[in-house]
Amino acid sequence: MATNFVQEGNALNYTAGADIDSGDFVLIGAIGGVAATNIANGKTGSVHIKGVFSVPKATGAVSQGAKLYWDNTNKVLTTTASGNTIVGVAAEAALSGDANAKILLNVGL
Protein backbone atom coordinates (compact mmCIF):
# COMPACT_ATOMS: atom_id res chain seq x y z
CA MET A 1 0.00 0.00 0.00
CA ALA A 2 1.21 3.50 -0.73
CA THR A 3 2.91 5.17 2.20
CA ASN A 4 0.76 8.28 1.73
CA PHE A 5 -2.62 6.45 1.92
CA VAL A 6 -4.98 8.16 4.36
CA GLN A 7 -8.43 6.52 4.03
CA GLU A 8 -10.83 4.93 1.55
CA GLY A 9 -12.85 8.12 1.22
CA ASN A 10 -16.32 6.71 1.93
CA ALA A 11 -16.93 9.26 4.69
CA LEU A 12 -15.47 12.53 5.92
CA ASN A 13 -15.38 14.18 9.32
CA TYR A 14 -17.58 17.28 9.39
CA THR A 15 -17.94 19.97 12.04
CA ALA A 16 -21.58 21.03 12.22
CA GLY A 17 -22.64 24.69 12.14
CA ALA A 18 -26.08 23.65 13.48
CA ASP A 19 -27.60 20.49 14.94
CA ILE A 20 -27.75 17.74 12.29
CA ASP A 21 -29.77 14.53 12.54
CA SER A 22 -28.60 11.17 11.29
CA GLY A 23 -29.72 10.89 7.66
CA ASP A 24 -29.76 14.65 7.02
CA PHE A 25 -28.17 15.83 3.78
CA VAL A 26 -25.04 17.93 4.32
CA LEU A 27 -23.27 20.15 1.81
CA ILE A 28 -19.51 20.33 2.46
CA GLY A 29 -18.36 22.93 -0.04
CA ALA A 30 -18.97 21.17 -3.37
CA ILE A 31 -19.36 17.70 -1.81
CA GLY A 32 -22.77 16.21 -1.02
CA GLY A 33 -23.09 13.91 1.97
CA VAL A 34 -25.44 12.27 4.44
CA ALA A 35 -24.84 12.40 8.20
CA ALA A 36 -24.04 8.96 9.59
CA THR A 37 -25.08 9.95 13.12
CA ASN A 38 -26.54 12.93 14.94
CA ILE A 39 -24.00 15.77 15.03
CA ALA A 40 -24.49 18.53 17.61
CA ASN A 41 -23.76 22.15 16.70
CA GLY A 42 -19.99 22.72 16.93
CA LYS A 43 -19.22 18.99 17.17
CA THR A 44 -17.55 16.78 14.57
CA GLY A 45 -19.17 13.67 13.12
CA SER A 46 -19.03 11.31 10.17
CA VAL A 47 -20.72 12.15 6.85
CA HIS A 48 -21.09 9.54 4.08
CA ILE A 49 -19.92 10.85 0.72
CA LYS A 50 -20.32 7.63 -1.27
CA GLY A 51 -23.33 5.35 -1.70
CA VAL A 52 -27.03 5.59 -2.50
CA PHE A 53 -29.33 7.45 -0.10
CA SER A 54 -32.98 8.52 -0.09
CA VAL A 55 -33.07 12.31 0.22
CA PRO A 56 -35.93 14.86 0.07
CA LYS A 57 -36.52 16.26 -3.43
CA ALA A 58 -38.37 19.12 -5.07
CA THR A 59 -41.62 18.50 -6.92
CA GLY A 60 -41.08 17.06 -10.38
CA ALA A 61 -40.23 13.73 -11.93
CA VAL A 62 -36.62 12.53 -11.94
CA SER A 63 -35.23 10.12 -14.54
CA GLN A 64 -32.73 7.47 -13.55
CA GLY A 65 -29.23 8.82 -14.18
CA ALA A 66 -30.34 12.47 -14.16
CA LYS A 67 -27.92 14.92 -12.56
CA LEU A 68 -29.13 16.04 -9.13
CA TYR A 69 -28.37 19.36 -7.49
CA TRP A 70 -28.75 20.51 -3.88
CA ASP A 71 -31.06 23.49 -3.38
CA ASN A 72 -29.57 24.79 -0.13
CA THR A 73 -32.36 27.36 0.30
CA ASN A 74 -35.20 24.80 0.26
CA LYS A 75 -33.05 21.87 1.50
CA VAL A 76 -34.08 19.51 -1.33
CA LEU A 77 -32.61 17.77 -4.35
CA THR A 78 -33.58 19.22 -7.71
CA THR A 79 -32.77 18.78 -11.39
CA THR A 80 -32.37 22.56 -11.70
CA ALA A 81 -28.70 23.49 -12.10
CA SER A 82 -28.99 27.28 -11.84
CA GLY A 83 -28.02 28.52 -8.38
CA ASN A 84 -27.59 24.99 -6.99
CA THR A 85 -24.68 22.60 -6.34
CA ILE A 86 -24.37 19.33 -8.27
CA VAL A 87 -24.14 16.47 -5.76
CA GLY A 88 -24.74 13.26 -7.74
CA VAL A 89 -27.11 11.38 -10.03
CA ALA A 90 -30.48 9.68 -9.57
CA ALA A 91 -29.95 6.00 -8.77
CA GLU A 92 -33.52 5.29 -9.94
CA ALA A 93 -36.46 7.20 -11.32
CA ALA A 94 -38.77 9.14 -9.00
CA LEU A 95 -42.31 10.33 -9.71
CA SER A 96 -43.29 13.99 -9.46
CA GLY A 97 -45.21 13.43 -6.23
CA ASP A 98 -42.52 11.34 -4.53
CA ALA A 99 -41.12 13.05 -1.44
CA ASN A 100 -37.63 11.61 -1.90
CA ALA A 101 -35.20 10.66 -4.64
CA LYS A 102 -32.49 8.02 -4.39
CA ILE A 103 -29.17 9.69 -5.11
CA LEU A 104 -25.83 8.11 -5.94
CA LEU A 105 -23.63 10.63 -4.16
CA ASN A 106 -20.89 12.57 -5.92
CA VAL A 107 -21.12 10.74 -9.25
CA GLY A 108 -21.53 12.56 -12.58
CA LEU A 109 -19.99 15.77 -11.34
C-alpha positions in Angstrom: 0.0 0.0 0.0 1.2 3.5 -0.7 2.9 5.2 2.2 0.8 8.3 1.7 -2.6 6.4 1.9 -5.0 8.2 4.4 -8.4 6.5 4.0 -10.8 4.9 1.6 -12.8 8.1 1.2 -16.3 6.7 1.9 -16.9 9.3 4.7 -15.5 12.5 5.9 -15.4 14.2 9.3 -17.6 17.3 9.4 -17.9 20.0 12.0 -21.6 21.0 12.2 -22.6 24.7 12.1 -26.1 23.7 13.5 -27.6 20.5 14.9 -27.8 17.7 12.3 -29.8 14.5 12.5 -28.6 11.2 11.3 -29.7 10.9 7.7 -29.8 14.6 7.0 -28.2 15.8 3.8 -25.0 17.9 4.3 -23.3 20.1 1.8 -19.5 20.3 2.5 -18.4 22.9 0.0 -19.0 21.2 -3.4 -19.4 17.7 -1.8 -22.8 16.2 -1.0 -23.1 13.9 2.0 -25.4 12.3 4.4 -24.8 12.4 8.2 -24.0 9.0 9.6 -25.1 9.9 13.1 -26.5 12.9 14.9 -24.0 15.8 15.0 -24.5 18.5 17.6 -23.8 22.2 16.7 -20.0 22.7 16.9 -19.2 19.0 17.2 -17.5 16.8 14.6 -19.2 13.7 13.1 -19.0 11.3 10.2 -20.7 12.1 6.8 -21.1 9.5 4.1 -19.9 10.9 0.7 -20.3 7.6 -1.3 -23.3 5.4 -1.7 -27.0 5.6 -2.5 -29.3 7.5 -0.1 -33.0 8.5 -0.1 -33.1 12.3 0.2 -35.9 14.9 0.1 -36.5 16.3 -3.4 -38.4 19.1 -5.1 -41.6 18.5 -6.9 -41.1 17.1 -10.4 -40.2 13.7 -11.9 -36.6 12.5 -11.9 -35.2 10.1 -14.5 -32.7 7.5 -13.6 -29.2 8.8 -14.2 -30.3 12.5 -14.2 -27.9 14.9 -12.6 -29.1 16.0 -9.1 -28.4 19.4 -7.5 -28.7 20.5 -3.9 -31.1 23.5 -3.4 -29.6 24.8 -0.1 -32.4 27.4 0.3 -35.2 24.8 0.3 -33.0 21.9 1.5 -34.1 19.5 -1.3 -32.6 17.8 -4.4 -33.6 19.2 -7.7 -32.8 18.8 -11.4 -32.4 22.6 -11.7 -28.7 23.5 -12.1 -29.0 27.3 -11.8 -28.0 28.5 -8.4 -27.6 25.0 -7.0 -24.7 22.6 -6.3 -24.4 19.3 -8.3 -24.1 16.5 -5.8 -24.7 13.3 -7.7 -27.1 11.4 -10.0 -30.5 9.7 -9.6 -30.0 6.0 -8.8 -33.5 5.3 -9.9 -36.5 7.2 -11.3 -38.8 9.1 -9.0 -42.3 10.3 -9.7 -43.3 14.0 -9.5 -45.2 13.4 -6.2 -42.5 11.3 -4.5 -41.1 13.0 -1.4 -37.6 11.6 -1.9 -35.2 10.7 -4.6 -32.5 8.0 -4.4 -29.2 9.7 -5.1 -25.8 8.1 -5.9 -23.6 10.6 -4.2 -20.9 12.6 -5.9 -21.1 10.7 -9.3 -21.5 12.6 -12.6 -20.0 15.8 -11.3 
